[in-house]
Amino acid sequence: MNKNAWAEELTEEWRKALDWLKRNSLLVSALAEVDVLRRALDALCRKVDGKAAAAKTA
């Protein structure tokens, strides 16, 4: 962790990225819903290309 970075202002690029994440992310509390949690767990079993990840993927 770079403690000095906390004092710096965000660049426009970082601000846009964080705004996108905020708009496109679910609240953690949504994981209390079984269907949301199941979709999240299923997504973790896939690689970026959509193929199944190896059984030992951590």
Backbone as CSV, one residue per row, in Angstrom:
resi,resn,N_x,N_y,N_z,CA_x,CA_y,CA_z,C_x,C_y,C_z
1,MET,0.847,-1.172,0.000,0.000,0.000,0.000,0.895,1.239,0.000
2,ASN,0.562,2.180,-0.827,1.311,3.431,-0.902,0.534,4.492,-0.128
3,LYS,0.925,4.728,1.103,0.203,5.674,1.953,0.272,7.089,1.407
4,ASN,1.341,7.429,0.680,1.469,8.768,0.113,0.439,9.017,-0.983
5,ALA,-0.016,7.959,-1.631,-0.977,8.113,-2.724,-2.334,8.607,-2.223
6,TRP,-2.645,8.353,-0.954,-3.949,8.793,-0.431,-4.082,10.310,-0.456
7,ALA,-2.978,11.017,-0.371,-3.017,12.479,-0.343,-3.153,13.080,-1.744
8,GLU,-2.932,12.269,-2.778,-2.993,12.770,-4.151,-4.429,12.777,-4.674
9,GLU,-4.700,13.721,-5.553,-6.006,13.768,-6.216,-6.074,12.670,-7.271
10,LEU,-7.269,12.135,-7.471,-7.457,11.131,-8.518,-7.296,11.761,-9.891
11,THR,-6.710,11.011,-10.800,-6.651,11.488,-12.180,-8.039,11.301,-12.791
12,GLU,-8.282,11.981,-13.877,-9.576,11.857,-14.557,-9.808,10.423,-15.008
13,GLU,-8.754,9.752,-15.450,-8.873,8.363,-15.890,-9.345,7.457,-14.740
14,TRP,-8.746,7.611,-13.570,-9.151,6.818,-12.411,-10.565,7.173,-11.970
15,ARG,-10.891,8.453,-11.996,-12.234,8.891,-11.595,-13.291,8.262,-12.500
16,LYS,-13.028,8.247,-13.811,-13.974,7.638,-14.746,-14.106,6.138,-14.497
17,ALA,-12.974,5.479,-14.229,-12.999,4.033,-13.968,-13.796,3.728,-12.704
18,LEU,-13.583,4.498,-11.652,-14.305,4.271,-10.405,-15.786,4.581,-10.548
19,ASP,-16.121,5.612,-11.306,-17.529,5.921,-11.568,-18.205,4.787,-12.323
20,TRP,-17.493,4.207,-13.307,-18.044,3.079,-14.063,-18.300,1.897,-13.130
21,LEU,-17.327,1.595,-12.264,-17.496,0.497,-11.315,-18.704,0.723,-10.408
22,LYS,-18.861,1.946,-9.946,-19.982,2.263,-9.060,-21.318,2.051,-9.769
23,ARG,-21.399,2.462,-11.031,-22.643,2.317,-11.789,-22.930,0.868,-12.174
24,ASN,-21.906,0.053,-12.340,-22.069,-1.289,-12.883,-21.845,-2.405,-11.868
25,SER,-21.814,-2.081,-10.603,-21.588,-3.079,-9.557,-22.814,-3.204,-8.671
26,LEU,-23.007,-4.405,-8.158,-24.065,-4.633,-7.183,-23.566,-4.289,-5.796
27,LEU,-24.475,-3.975,-4.914,-24.113,-3.787,-3.521,-23.792,-5.151,-2.921
28,VAL,-22.889,-5.191,-1.973,-22.542,-6.449,-1.319,-23.783,-7.065,-0.684
29,SER,-24.694,-6.250,-0.211,-25.918,-6.759,0.418,-26.768,-7.572,-0.559
30,ALA,-26.574,-7.393,-1.867,-27.323,-8.171,-2.861,-26.950,-9.649,-2.795
31,LEU,-25.774,-9.967,-2.249,-25.352,-11.359,-2.137,-26.200,-12.146,-1.141
32,ALA,-27.033,-11.463,-0.369,-27.947,-12.141,0.551,-29.058,-12.853,-0.222
33,GLU,-29.270,-12.445,-1.476,-30.279,-13.093,-2.319,-29.651,-14.325,-2.956
34,VAL,-30.312,-15.472,-2.791,-29.762,-16.748,-3.237,-29.441,-16.743,-4.729
35,ASP,-30.329,-16.218,-5.553,-30.089,-16.249,-7.006,-28.890,-15.377,-7.399
36,VAL,-28.693,-14.266,-6.729,-27.548,-13.390,-7.011,-26.259,-14.086,-6.596
37,LEU,-26.265,-14.701,-5.419,-25.082,-15.401,-4.946,-24.737,-16.569,-5.864
38,ARG,-25.729,-17.314,-6.309,-25.495,-18.450,-7.205,-24.874,-17.975,-8.517
39,ARG,-25.393,-16.881,-9.099,-24.831,-16.351,-10.347,-23.388,-15.906,-10.143
40,ALA,-23.091,-15.301,-8.978,-21.722,-14.861,-8.688,-20.792,-16.065,-8.579
41,LEU,-21.212,-17.094,-7.870,-20.380,-18.283,-7.719,-20.176,-18.987,-9.061
42,ASP,-21.226,-19.056,-9.864,-21.100,-19.661,-11.191,-20.131,-18.877,-12.068
43,ALA,-20.161,-17.559,-11.972,-19.260,-16.721,-12.767,-17.804,-16.939,-12.356
44,LEU,-17.577,-17.218,-11.089,-16.210,-17.453,-10.617,-15.635,-18.762,-11.143
45,CYS,-16.494,-19.628,-11.655,-16.045,-20.919,-12.198,-15.706,-20.819,-13.679
46,ARG,-15.763,-19.631,-14.243,-15.521,-19.430,-15.667,-14.320,-18.524,-15.891
47,LYS,-13.637,-18.765,-16.997,-12.548,-17.886,-17.410,-13.155,-16.715,-18.178
48,VAL,-12.339,-15.741,-18.495,-12.823,-14.541,-19.192,-13.441,-14.904,-20.541
49,ASP,-12.920,-15.948,-21.191,-13.461,-16.345,-22.492,-14.750,-17.161,-22.380
50,GLY,-15.233,-17.397,-21.149,-16.487,-18.109,-20.935,-16.335,-19.605,-20.748
51,LYS,-15.160,-20.124,-20.992,-14.914,-21.551,-20.806,-14.785,-21.866,-19.321
52,ALA,-15.054,-23.119,-18.967,-14.942,-23.538,-17.575,-13.500,-23.444,-17.098
53,ALA,-13.325,-22.959,-15.894,-11.992,-22.909,-15.292,-11.635,-24.294,-14.762
54,ALA,-10.366,-24.542,-14.558,-9.906,-25.802,-14.010,-10.486,-26.009,-12.624
55,ALA,-10.725,-27.254,-12.248,-11.320,-27.577,-10.956,-10.493,-27.042,-9.795
56,LYS,-9.196,-26.937,-9.964,-8.325,-26.484,-8.877,-8.052,-24.992,-8.929
57,THR,-8.791,-24.263,-9.743,-8.615,-22.821,-9.837,-8.999,-22.172,-8.507
58,ALA,-8.131,-21.329,-8.025,-8.410,-20.633,-6.761,-8.455,-19.143,-7.002
